[in-house]
């Protein structure tokens, strides 16, 4: 083996080892501003039953971090918009000047979507419990039908997007999908839970097998956290 090839191999292996280090903090060029990247409430490998640690690390530390930075950059020089909580910003996108509206829409939506996404995982999966289980039976035909319908909706998203369960103040649930990083709050509707079907959410393990990812995702849901979101929605305190 030539010296050059040996050196390339060693450097490549070192790079892969560095990427695999648990707890690694990615160097990320960020714009300062009112929005910050929330810490994950668990280790990167907490969702291995559905999502590998490297995907979690890249998804949180690169993709979500870039959206926070993009949002702060878009809001620079816009004190009125920068002072709005994230949910109110999403519900009032028409207040953003046209020149920055798309950047605000994409990055604020992505920030809200991912902030919700991290909090509902890290659990043991299984069947829903508590008031959420009752609402799923009442509004979505029971857990088995809900899973089938939710996965089917996620599978039908063309390209990149999300599949959500929305929740009203009265606790009524519905399944909906959104393209890109759009969020139901842009239509004035709160989100109970949702799954990211952008390829970056699953491609390292599943490649193009989105259906396998959707099926596995149920194994890492945290129904306690989802019940807390449901209670907050009914109390009028759920933000993102």
N, C-alpha and C positions, 0 to 999 in steps of 0.2 A: 504494500500500500504506500502510495506517495506521501511525503510529508504534508503536502497541502490537503490531500483527502483525509489524512488522519486528523489534522488540525480541525477541518470542517466538521468531522464526525464528533470530535470531542466538544467543540463549541455548541453543536446542535444538541447533543445530549445534555450539556449543562443548561442550555436554554429551556429544554423540556423539564428538567428537574426544578428549575426556578419557578416555572409556571405551576408546577404541581405542589409547591410548598403551601401547607395549610395556613390560613390566616394572612396570606400575602396581601399587602395593600398596593393596589395598582397606582403607578404614577399617572395622574390624570390632570391635564390642563383644564382648570375650572375658572369660570368667571364668578367673582364674588357677587353676592346679592342676597335677596331675602329667602331663597329656597336652598335647602340642604339635602344631601343624600342620607336617608335614614339607614342606620345600621341594621344588618340582618339580625333577627331575634334568635338565631341559632347558628350552628357551624355550617360551613359550606357543604359538608357531606351529610347533613341531616335529612336530606330528601333522596338519598341514594336508591330508595325503592322505586323512584320514578325518574329522578333527575340527577345526573352525575355531578360531583363536586366542581369539576372544571367549568361545566356549563353555568352552575350557580355563580361561580366566582367571576366569570366573564360577563354574565348577564347583569349582575349587580354592579360590579366594579368598573365595567366599561360602558355597557349600553345605558343603564339607568343613570350612571354618573354623567355621561355625555348629555343626556336630556336635561338634567338639573343645570349643568353648565350652559346649555343652549337657552334654557328658559331665563336664567339670570342675565345672560347677554342680551336677549331680546328685550328684557324689561329695563335695561340700563337707560337712564334718562326719562323713565316713565314712572314718576313717584306715585301717582294715583293707582296705577295698575300694580305696581310693586307692593303696595300696601294692602292689597286684597288677599285674603286667605285663598288657598289653591282652589277650593270648591267654588267660591264666589267668582274667581277669575274664569273658571271653565263655564260658569253659567252666564257670563257677561262678555263673551268674546267679541261682540260687536263694538264694545268700548275700546278695543285695541285699534290703533291706527292701521289702515290697510297695509302699510309697508311692513309691519311686523306681525300681522294677524296670523299668517300661516305658521310662522315660527313659534308664536305663543301657543297656537292650537296644538301643534304637533308635540312640542316639548312639555307643555303643561299637561296634556292628555297622557303622555308617556310617564311623566312623573307620578301622576295620580294612579294610573293603572298599575304600575310596578309597586308603588307604596302599599296598595291594597294587596297585591299578589303575594308579596313576601309574608304578610301577616296571617294569611289563611292556610299556609303550609307549615311543615315541620311537625306534623302530627302523625298519629298511627293509622289514619284513614278509617276504613270501615263504614258502617251505616251512620247516618246523621242521628243526632240526639236532641232532646229538649224541644223547645218551641219551633226550631227550624225543621225538625222532622215532621211535626204536625203541619206546618205551613207547606212543606213539600208534598205531603199527602193531599192536603186540601186544594192546592193551586196547581200542582204539577203532576198529579196522578200517581204519587208514590215514588219511592226512591228508584226502583228499577226502571220505570218509565222515564223518570227525570234524567237518570244517567244516559239512557239511550238517546233521548231527545237532545240533551246537552252535547253529547259527543257528536251526534249527527250535525247539529248546528255548527259546531267547531270545525268539523270536516268540510262543510260547505263554504267556509270562508275562503274566498278566492285570493290567493297571494297572502298578504300579511294582515293580521287583525286580531281581534279578541272575541271570545264568547263569554257572555255575562249572565248572571242572574240579577235582575233589578228588584228593588224593594220599595214599596210606598210607605208613607207614614202610618198607614193602617196595617202594614205587615204583609200586603199582597205581593206575591212573587211572580216573575215572568222571565223567560229566556229571551235574550236578544243578542245580536252580533253587531260589531262595529269594525269598519276598515281602519287600517293604519293604527294610529294611537288615539283614535277618537274614543270618547268616554260618554256613557249615557247622561252624565251630568250636563253635557252640552245641550241636552234636551230637557233639563230640569228634573232628571230621574236619578235617584241614588243607586249605588251598586252594593249588593250583598256580597257577591263573590264573582270570580271570573278566572278564565284561563287564557294565557298568552299563546297564540298559535302562529306567531312569527317563527321563522325557521331557526333564528338564533336561540330560541327557547328550548329546542330539542335536537338540533341537527347532529351534534357530536355523538350522541348515543343512537338516535333513531334514523339518521339520514332523512330520507323523504317519507318515512313511515309515520305520518302524523297520527293516524288512527291508533297505532300502538302507544304513542305518547299520551294521547287523550285517555286511553283505557288505563294506563299505568298511573296517571296523575291522581286518581282517586285514592291511591294507597298512601298518600302523604298529606291528606287534608287534615286540618285541625278544626274539628267540629265545635270545640269549646270556643275558639276564637270566632268562628262563624256565628255561633249563637250570641256572642257578645256584640257582634256587628248588628245582628238582627234586633237585639234589645235596644241598641243605640238608635237604630233607624226608627223604631216605634216611639222612642222617647224624644226624637227630633234632635239628637246630638251626634248622629253619624256625619262625619265630614267627608272623608275620602274612602 
